[in-house]
């Protein structure tokens, strides 16, 4: 089977399963919670977006993976993860700017997801040995996309 088909199938199935679980179990539980409390588990998922820094670890991905692609993906996710972490702390302690920081994270995270996905496709990363990074794409990326969608839902539902 073609590596792109395998990766796309795995990511699509992960996205479908996680979306179903979020719609059935997560969103109903978050509806009644205060905005900051509802955002905490969603931001926590995204705070781990430093994981793509593994692209720089020796022996973790093929040395032929273009450094420009590694940098765009890893540093974009690091920035998104740090924003998620700051928003997480602000929400956990119900501090000022929690909602604004969550909005900033959401916008930056969505742009990062789009740019990272485009970079991965144009660099044809699916053709390289990726080690653990394959699982990041097949499972964690769908998880952050679903959680970002729910962050957007929570922020929009509570902004009225």
Residue, then its C-alpha position, 0 to 999 in steps of 0.5 A: x500500500x502507498x505510504x500516503x494512503x496509509x497515513x491518510x487512512x490512519x489520520x482519517x480514522x483517528x479524526x473520525x473516532x476522536x470526533x465521534x467521541x468528542x461529540x458524544x462524550x466531551x461536548x455535552x460535558x463541557x456545555x454546562x461548565x464555565x468557559x475557563x473550566x471547559x477550555x482546560x482539558x482542550x488546551x492541555x491536549x494542545x500544550x503537548x505540541x512541543x512533541x514535533x521537536x523530535x524532528x530534530x533528534x538524531x536518528x528519529x527521522x531520516x536525515x534526508x528529511x528537508x531541514x526547512x520542512x522540519x523547522x516549519x513544522x517543529x517551531x510552528x507547533x512549539x509556538x502553538x504549544x507554548x500559547x496553549x500552555x499559557x492559556x491553560x495556566x490562565x484558564x486553570x487559575x481564572x486569570x485575566x486574559x484567559x479567553x483572549x489568550x485562548x483565542x490567540x492560541x486558536x488562531x495561531x494553532x489553526x494557521x500552524x496546522x494548515x501551514x504544517x500540513x501543507x509543508x508536510x505534503x509539499x515536502x512529501x514527508x510520507x515517503x521518508x522513514x519518520x519513526x515515532x513522528x508517524x504516530x504523531x501524524x496518524x494520531x496526535x495531529x487528529x487529536x489536536x485538530x478535534x480539540x481545536x474545533x471544540x476550543x472554537x466551539x467553546x469560545x464561540x458559544x460563550x462569547x454571546 
